[in-house]
């Protein structure tokens, strides 16, 4: 059965346009049937651009549309709770972009509503679905590096640089729930956990380096209330160490590098450019082991890619594989994709990291 999709927040040029739309177009299990934006003109433009039959300027109309089985919520996080609540009340399945809510309280409420409604949900933590990440997971599990000793990851949270524009200035305000910790860092941790398992302990140092930021299109400055320098260290349940750092903005050096070091070998993932958001990168995998004196390229097996996805842009790769796994779950009655219960666990992890930084203590995770 084809799954009818309605996307709330699918303006031309936005995130949904460069990730969800190409991903869904490539998958025969889905049919994008409706789009909703805040204005009639932008909704009509998006519908024409993407070949979608129905366009709405009121999300309630999209949620009520009989042909929409799955509501995709791709808007600012403060709007998630109301929109997702309405979709769940209508008995619709929901794919929510990450973070699920502005805080763990909102996430807990939405997870409870989803369970009460008895509908399937997806949270947009797609990094663990990337073919290259799944290949790294398999290499580690098969002993490529031997016993894992430690892992280091350094990245750049591009959206939190020295300048912004009016449309994106809200991300510097912690009240909106979108920060280098909740966004870039947690997307990276999702992939790290996919490969190396869960953490047993965590310590953190969250620092607000820039105190204000220039809004380029208005000339104004706004205060920065988010931590734009995020340092997380910890120990995995197998005893290996983690050191993870995300900077706001970008570096003139490397903007993404992840190493996994073991008793027998090393794996290294890097990406070109100034963006360090793992879930949207074209990652290069290299490895070396035994008598190797350096790392060399390791190809990702074709079998890990869906037949239609190798040509998709990096922004759509993980999203497409997440959608494909969800369709398989619905067919087979399995639950392999992260839903709202998983999202709540990740929100609790954010709380733990913040508490570790605030108290200067190491926190033990369940």
N, C-alpha and C positions, 0 to 999 in steps of 0.2 A: 504494500500500500504506500502510495506517495504521501509524504508529510507536507502539508501546507504550512508555509512560514509567513509570518508577518513581522516586519522589522520596525521597531520604534526607534527613530533616530538614524535615518539612512540618508542624510543629506549628501549630495554630490561632493566628493572630496573629503568626507569624514571617514572615521575609522571603519564603520560598517561597510562603506563603499569600497575600501581597499582590502578588506579581509573577509567579511561575511558574504558579500555579494559574489565575488569570484569563487569562493569556496563552495557555496551552495549551487552555483551554476554548473560546477564540475561534477556534482554528485547526483546520480539518477534517483536517489531516494527522496529528494526534496524538490519542492516547487515554491518559489517566492511569489506569493499571491497578493501581498499588500505591503505598503510602506506608509509610515506616519512621520511627519516632521511638525515643527511648530507653526509653519506658515503654509497656506495653500499653494503659493507659487513654488516654494522649494519642494513640496511634496509632489506636485505635478511634474516638475523638472526631473526629479529623481526617478519617478515612475517611467517617464519617457526614456531617460538615459539607460535604465536597467531593464526595460521591457517588462515592467510589472503592471498587472491589470488594474489594481485598485490603489488609490492614493488618498490619504486622510490628513487633515490638519488637527484632528482630535484623536488621541490614542485610544480613547474609549470606543470609538467606532471600529478601529482595527481589532481591538480585543474581542468585540462582539461579532466580527465578521465570521459567518459560518464556515468559510473555507479555510480559516486559520486554525491549525492544530497546535502550532508551536509559536509562542510569542518571544521574540528576541528583543531584549532591552539593552540598547546601546546609546545611553544618554548620560548626563552628569549624575554622579553617584547620589547626590541628595534627592534625586527624583526616583531612585530605584524602588524605595519602599512602597510608595503609593502605587506605582505602575505595576509592580510585581504582585502586590496584594490584590489589585483588581483582576489581573490575569488569572491568578490562582482561584479567586472567588468565582471566576467564570469557567473553571474547570479546564483551563488551558495549560499545556506544558510550557515551561519557561526556560529559556537560555538567558542568563544574566551575565553581562560583563563583570569582571572583577574590578574592585571589591564589590561584594554583595550589598553591603550597606555602609553607612558612614562610620559605624562602630559595631562592636560585637552584639550590642543589645538589639540593633535593627536586624543583624544577621540571624540572631537567635529567634526573633519573632517570625522572620520569613521562613526559616527552616521549619518552625513549628506549623506555620500556615500550610506549607507544602505537604508536610506529613498528614495533616488533618484533611487536606483536599484529596490526598491519594493520587497525586499526579507526579510525573517524572520531571526532574529538573537537571539543568546543566549549569555549571559555573565556568566562566571563561578563563580558566587556568590551563591554557593549551600547551605550555612548554613541555610538559611530560608526554605529549602526543607527537612531538616532532620526530620524524624518522631518525635523525642523527642522535637525538637523546635516547631513543629506544635502542639504537645500536650500541651506544656507550654503555647503557645498562647491561646489555647482553655481554659485551666484552668484559666488563668488570665481573659479572656473574660467572663467566667462563674462565676466569683467572688470568686475564691478559696482564694485569699489573701485579698479580700475586695478592698478598694480603694488603689491603688499603691501609696506608699509614696516615695520610692526610690529604686535604683538598683545599685549594685556594681559589677564590674567584674575585675578580675586580672588574667593576663595570661603571658606566656612566649613565645616569638618569637624565637623559637629554632635556626633558621638559622643564627642568629646574635650573636653568642657567642664569647668566647675568642680566638677560633681557627677556621680555615676554611681550605679548600683545593683549589687548583688552579681552579677547575671547578666551584666553587661557590664563589670565591673571589669578583666577580663583584657585588654581592648584597650589599657590603659595600660602593659602589660608588653611590651616589644619582642620578647621571646622567642616570643610567640605569632604574630608575623608580620603582624598587622593594625594598621597605623599610619596617621596622616594622609598620610604619603608613599605607602605601598603601596596605600592604599585610595582616599581622596578625590582625591588629587593625580593618581594614575595613571589613574583613570577620566577625569579632565579632560584629561590629556595624550592619551589615546586619541582623544578627540573633536577636540582641537587638531590632532593629526597627520592625522586623517581629512580635515580641512578644508585645512590648510596644508602638509602633507607632513612629512617627518621632520626632526629637528634634526641639524645638523652639529657643533655644539659646545654644551656645557652647563657652567654654573657653578651653585653652590648654597650655601645657608646654612641648615642645619638646627639649630634651637634648641629646647631644652626650656624653655619659659617657666614652666609650672606644675611645681613639684617634687613635689607630692603632690595627691591628689584625695580628696574626701569621698565615702564610700559611704553614700548617704542612708538606705537601709533597715537598715543595721547600726550606723551612727554611727562606723564605723572610718574610718581614712584609709589609703590605699595609695600607695606611691611611684610616680612617673611616670618611666618609662625610655624613652619614645618622644619624638621631636621633635614638639612640637605647634605649632610655627611653621615653616612650610616655604616657603622662597624658592628658586625655580628661575629662572634666566635662561639665555638661549641664543640661538643664531643658526640659522635654518632654512637648508636647503641652497640656497634662492634668495636668501639674503642678508638676509632680513627678521629682525627682532629679536623675542624673546619675553621677557615678564616675567610670571611666574606666582607667586601667593602664596596659600597656604592657612593659615588660623588654626584652632586647635582651639577648639571651642565655637561661639559665634555672636556677631555684632555687632549693636548697636542701630541700626546703619545698614544698608547693603546687605550681603547675605550671598551674593550671586552676581552678578557682572558680568563680561562678556567683550566686549572690543572688538577689532575688526580694522580697522586704519587703512591706507589706501592713497593713492596719488597722485590718485585720482579720487573717492573716496568712503569711507564708514565703515559698518560693520555692528556692531550692539550686541545682545547677548543678556543678558537679566536674568530674574530669577525672584522671586516674592513669598515672604515667610515667612523662617524662620530656618535652613532647610536649604540648604546649598550644594553638595550632592552632585549633580553635573551629570546623571548617569545616571538619576536619579529625579525630575527637576524638570519642572514645566510651564513651559517656556521661552518667553519673549516675544522675538520677533525684530523689530528696528527697523533702518532704514537710511536713509542720505541720500547724495546724490552730486551732482556738478556744482555748480549754483547753489543747492542746498538749504542753508538756514541751520540746520537741525536734522534730527533723525531722526524718521521716522514708521513706523507699524506696517507690516510686510511679511508678508502671509499665506503660509502654507505650502501649496503646491498639493495639492489632494485626491489627485492621482495618486500622491503619495509615501506615502500611507497605505494600508494594507491595508483592504479594505471593512469588516472587522469591528472595526478597532482604534480609530477616533476616539473611541469611548465608553469605552475602557479607561482606568483610572487612570494617572497619570504613572509610577508605580512599575512598571507592566507594559508600557508602550509599547515601550521599547527591547528588552525581553526578548522580546516577541511578534514584533517584526520580526527579531530574531536567529534565533528558532526558525523563522520563515517562510523566511528565507534558507537555513537549514540543510536544511530539507525540500526546497527547490528544488535545492540542491547534490546531495542524494542522488538526486533524480530525474534530474538532468542530468549527473551525474558531474563537477561543478565544485567548486571550493574557494574560496568567497568569504567564508566566516565565519572568524573567528579561532579557531584551535585551539591545541593545546598547544605547537606550535613557536613560534607567535606569543607565547604566554604566556611562554615561556622568554626570548624577545627582550626582553619588557617587564621580566622579572626582572633581566636583565642591565642594562637602563636604570636600574633602582633601584640596583644596585650602583655604576653610574657616577656617579649623583647623590650617593650617600653618599660615594664616594671624592672627588668634587669638593669637597664640604663639609669632609671630614676634612683634606684637603691644602691647601685654599684655592687650588686651581688650576683653570683651565679645561680640561675634558676634551674630546677629539675623539672623535666617534662614527663608527662604520663606516657 
